[in-house]
């Protein structure tokens, strides 16, 4: 079945560092891909999405590109802030299916 | 828009008691998901409804758990009898999906359940 594998955490960075969180997927057909973010004590929120190959999703300085050839959807941000500290989930939406990765905890230190 | 509404936000109960969690979907959405989140197991999909019909309930742990959608905008998740290992944060999420398609999900704030 469909699945998502994302980089294990936790990840700790200093403010203004570059962030990459890797995500790869396995799916039949052409899924949509998502990154969700969960701040402490809250539910998940959609951060960005891409619905077809080569699409780039972006929001709040975060970007991810749907790469069909490498079945990847890596999350990047050029300069992280303390307020970006959260848990990040990669997810895919396929045929009557929604799969989430295990989540990667990011801590950004001042 | 009020977003997905869950109640209660916190629930503390004793082992053996019945627990009912409630969720109101975003108006116009037709898909409803119940998730459970723990430190040990992460985020687990329990059950998924589309147009009030359960599509995938393979994640429901056992017969103690049951979920219903009495109407298009409301769902309940019931645990009877509850056990300490059911302690977790339970999220519901709604989306607007089509035939065979699961759209972007909007999550509620969660219910933190503690079973003593």
Interface residues (C-beta under 8 A of the other chain):
Chain A: X34 X36 X42 X43 X44 X45 X46 X49 X89 X93 X94 X95 X96 X97 X98 X100 X102 X103
Chain B: X4 X33 X42 X43 X45 X48 X50 X55 X56 X91 X93 X100 X101 X102 X103 X104 X105 X106 X107 X108 X109 X110
